[in-house]
């Protein structure tokens, strides 16, 4: 007698999830090698051992794949910030969380590269909703690190200002401009902590 429909469906869902994860890992390797901005479905398919058309059963295109990678990186960012802040006493939590965020942002470009994907797919699909959910989770961790509740529009704006400052700082540090301007990331993070910590 055959496998019950429920079991078959669960098995297919597990297989789909495992294949999707393998494609994401292949995409991560390609992005590390070629750069996230230059990620191509053809290169990812070759790395994953698929025909290029085979990826479309898992991702609608390059933008969706890039958003999925960026969402994973946002999760890693939130975990790193939470871990760094947890090891600090009352003051210094924001500087510690920001330092962890800066370190990750400097070493990955998927989150920045995803901005192009968001422009082309705005308002469409699960990939954008997943990215937005992970972004909100990272912003909540940043808010917790400030020691203030983000229960007002002004407090939420402050969290966005901190996130924007970190993004800009990551760009300046990654490009070598921060050092060229005569600043250290520690100096800037200290000022950020002083201005925005509760």
N, C-alpha and C positions, 0 to 999 in steps of 0.2 A: 504494500500500500504506500502511496506517495506521502510526501511531507505535507502537513496541514498548511492551509493558505496563510495563517497568521505567522507561523514559523518561517515560511518562505519569504514573506514580506519583511520580517525582522532581519533575516539573513541578507536579503538584498540591500536593505538600508545600511547594515554594517559594512557590506562590501562597497557600497557607494561611498560611504564616509571614509573608509580606509583608502580607496582610490583617490578621492578628493584630497585627502591629507598627503598622499604620495605626490600628487601633482603640485600641491603647494610647496612641498619640500624641494621638488625639482625646480620650481619657479624661484625659490629662495636661492638655490645654487646658481641659477642663471643670473639673477639680479646681482649676486655678489661678484660674479665673474664679469658681466657685461654692463652692470649699472641698472638700477630699477627703472630709470627713465627710458632706457633702451630695451626693456624687456619685450620679447616677441613671443607670440604663441608658437611659432614654428620652432624656436630654440627650446622652449619649455617642453613641447611635445617630444622633441628629439631626446632631451635629457630624461624625460619620464618614460620613454620607450613607447610612445603612442604615435599614431598618425595625427597630424594637426587637427583634422576634423573630429577626432575622438575626444578632444578636450571640451567640445561644445556641449557634451552631455553633462558637464560639471560646472562650466563657466561660460557665460554668454559671449565673452570676449576678453581682450587684454585688460580693459578697464575694470571689469568685475574681478579678475584674477589679482590685479594690483590692489584693489580695495580689500580683498580678503587677506593679502599679505600685510597690508597696513593695519588692518584690524587686529591681526595677531601681534603685531609690534606694539600697538596701543595697549593690549593686554599685558605684554611684557613690561611696558613702560609703567603702567599702574602698579604692577607687582613690585618693581624695583623701587618706585617712589615710596610705596607703603612700607617696604622692608627697611629702607634707609631712614625714614621718619620714625619708625618704631624704635630704633636704636638710639634715639636722641631724647634728652630731657625736654621740658616744656619749651624752652627757647632753642632755636637752631633746627627745629623740625622742617621748616620750609627750606632752609639752606641745604639740609641733607637731602630732602626729596628732590629739590631742584638740581642738585649736583648729580644725583642718580639719573634724572631725566636728561640732563645735558650730556652725560656720558653716553646714554643710549641714542639720543638724537644725533650725536656726532658720528656714530658708527653705522647708522642705517639711513638710507634715503627713501625707503618705501613710503613713510608717512608724508614726506614732502612731495614725492612723485605722485601720490594719490590725489593731490590737489587738482592735477590735470584730469584725472579720471572723474572726480566729482563734478567738474565743470561740464563734462560731456554726458554724464548720466544723472544729472540733478533730478531728484524726485522720483527716480525709478529703481525699484527693486530691492531685494533682500540684501544685496551687497552694501548698498548705501545705508540701509537701516542698521546693519551690523556694525559698519564703520562708525556711524553716529552714536550707537549705543556704547561702543568701546571708548569713543572720545569723551562721552559724558562720564563714564566710569573713571577715566583718567583725570578729568577735571574735578570730580568729587574727591579723589585722593589728594589732589593739589589743594583743594579747599580745606580738607581736614588738616593738612600740614600747616595751613595758616593759623589754625587755632580759632578760626571764626566760623560761624555758621553762614552758609550762603543762602540765607532765608529772605533776602531782599534783592531787588534788582541791582542796587549799588554794590552789594557784596558779590553778586554773581559777575558783575562787570569787573570787579577787582581780580577775581579768579581768571577771567579771560585776559586781563592785562598781564598777569603773571605768566600765563601760558604763552601769550604773544611775545613777551620779553624772552622767555626761554627759547622759543622757536628762532627768534632773531639772533639771540646769543649763540645758539647752536650753529646757525649759518655763519656768523662772524668767526667763531672759533674754528669751524671746519675749513673755512677758506683761508685761515691765517690772518684775517683782517683784524681780529681782536688784539692779537699780539702786536701787529704792525701799528695799531693805534696806541699801544702802550698800556693796555689793560690786561688784567688776568681774569679768568672766569670766576675765581674765588672772590675777588674784589667785588665784581658785579653781583654775584649771588649773595654776598654779605649785605649789600645795599638793598637788594630785593627783599631779603629776609627782614631787614630793619624797617622797611616801608610797609610791608604787607602782613607781617605776623601779628597775631592778636595780642 
